[in-house]
Amino acid sequence: MKYSDNFDRLSEALEGAGAFLVVEDKKGRVNVMTIGWAQAGFIWGQPIMSVLVRPSRHTHSMQENAPYFTVCVPRRGEMKKELGFCGTKSGRDYDKIRACAMKLKDGMVKGLKYIEGCGLVYQCEVYGKTSLGRENISAEALEKFYPEGDFHTLYFGKILKADNFL
Ligand SMILES: Cc1cc2nc3c(=O)[nH]c(=O)nc-3n(C[C@H](O)[C@H](O)[C@H](O)COP(=O)(O)O)c2cc1C
């Protein structure tokens, strides 16, 4: 599908129970974390998906060394338990794929995996990143979202493929 198709479902998921961010490290280990913050749009002349990951997440240490990530959006009302688990437990303590009995599928390039059974899948290649800091966000956001710092890193992913399994 075109990356912008089903934007409404992506937004609905992000504003609701969330979506999955899937990252594979160089040794082929895969971790899944629930995300509520992401943007799909057009930057640098191409479709880009950006995700925001706090440094305290295990996913962050993996993404720092990984060239790809996938955003997987469950169908409406599905995988709520898995979203809850992957959004509260860390890959440092659990093999979340196993614990949730999720099945992974190979993406279009080596190092890219996605979760079987999700409605929308965005396979992305890291194209850039930047870190938020005290000096570049509003006082309101600082107070509301960063009382302990842990400023998000934004990873910009070039959308290699967007799939619709809705
Ligand atoms: C609905 C929901 C949305 C979330 N969105 C984000 C997000 O966008 N960025 C982030 O850094 N953490 C987010 N989290 C928190 C992480 O999913 C959570 O800390 C997770 O346990 C991290 O896993 P990890 O340590 O394996 O990376 C969210 C949690 C939930 C429940």
Ligand as a Chemical Component Dictionary entry (heavy atoms), coordinates in Angstrom:
data_LIG
# 
_chem_comp.id                   LIG 
_chem_comp.type                 NON-POLYMER 
_chem_comp.pdbx_formal_charge   0 
_chem_comp.three_letter_code    LIG 
# 
loop_
_chem_comp_atom.comp_id 
_chem_comp_atom.atom_id 
_chem_comp_atom.alt_atom_id 
_chem_comp_atom.type_symbol 
_chem_comp_atom.charge 
_chem_comp_atom.model_Cartn_x 
_chem_comp_atom.model_Cartn_y 
_chem_comp_atom.model_Cartn_z 
_chem_comp_atom.pdbx_ordinal 
LIG C1  C1  C 0 0.476  2.584  25.217 1  
LIG C2  C2  C 0 1.950  2.772  25.472 2  
LIG C3  C3  C 0 2.686  3.616  24.653 3  
LIG C4  C4  C 0 4.062  3.798  24.878 4  
LIG N1  N1  N 0 4.772  4.623  24.029 5  
LIG C5  C5  C 0 6.109  4.771  24.199 6  
LIG C6  C6  C 0 6.849  5.582  23.277 7  
LIG O1  O1  O 0 6.335  6.106  22.267 8  
LIG N2  N2  N 0 8.176  5.748  23.532 9  
LIG C7  C7  C 0 8.808  5.166  24.599 10 
LIG O2  O2  O 0 10.025 5.360  24.775 11 
LIG N3  N3  N 0 8.111  4.369  25.479 12 
LIG C8  C8  C 0 6.790  4.144  25.277 13 
LIG N4  N4  N 0 6.080  3.322  26.130 14 
LIG C9  C9  C 0 6.786  2.613  27.200 15 
LIG C10 C10 C 0 7.534  1.357  26.750 16 
LIG O3  O3  O 0 6.735  0.561  25.885 17 
LIG C11 C11 C 0 7.929  0.498  27.977 18 
LIG O4  O4  O 0 8.772  1.255  28.816 19 
LIG C12 C12 C 0 8.574  -0.819 27.615 20 
LIG O5  O5  O 0 8.539  -1.658 28.751 21 
LIG C13 C13 C 0 9.998  -0.680 27.117 22 
LIG O6  O6  O 0 10.471 -1.947 26.764 23 
LIG P1  P1  P 0 12.012 -2.265 26.519 24 
LIG O7  O7  O 0 12.755 -1.944 27.801 25 
LIG O8  O8  O 0 12.030 -3.734 26.184 26 
LIG O9  O9  O 0 12.464 -1.435 25.377 27 
LIG C14 C14 C 0 4.713  3.119  25.939 28 
LIG C15 C15 C 0 3.968  2.257  26.761 29 
LIG C16 C16 C 0 2.611  2.071  26.537 30 
LIG C17 C17 C 0 1.826  1.121  27.412 31 
# 
loop_
_chem_comp_bond.comp_id 
_chem_comp_bond.atom_id_1 
_chem_comp_bond.atom_id_2 
_chem_comp_bond.value_order 
_chem_comp_bond.pdbx_ordinal 
LIG C1  C2  SING 1  
LIG C2  C3  SING 2  
LIG C2  C16 DOUB 3  
LIG C3  C4  DOUB 4  
LIG C4  N1  SING 5  
LIG C4  C14 SING 6  
LIG N1  C5  DOUB 7  
LIG C5  C6  SING 8  
LIG C5  C8  SING 9  
LIG C6  O1  DOUB 10 
LIG C6  N2  SING 11 
LIG N2  C7  SING 12 
LIG C7  O2  DOUB 13 
LIG C7  N3  SING 14 
LIG N3  C8  DOUB 15 
LIG C8  N4  SING 16 
LIG N4  C9  SING 17 
LIG N4  C14 SING 18 
LIG C9  C10 SING 19 
LIG C10 O3  SING 20 
LIG C10 C11 SING 21 
LIG C11 O4  SING 22 
LIG C11 C12 SING 23 
LIG C12 O5  SING 24 
LIG C12 C13 SING 25 
LIG C13 O6  SING 26 
LIG O6  P1  SING 27 
LIG P1  O7  DOUB 28 
LIG P1  O8  SING 29 
LIG P1  O9  SING 30 
LIG C14 C15 DOUB 31 
LIG C15 C16 SING 32 
LIG C16 C17 SING 33 
# 
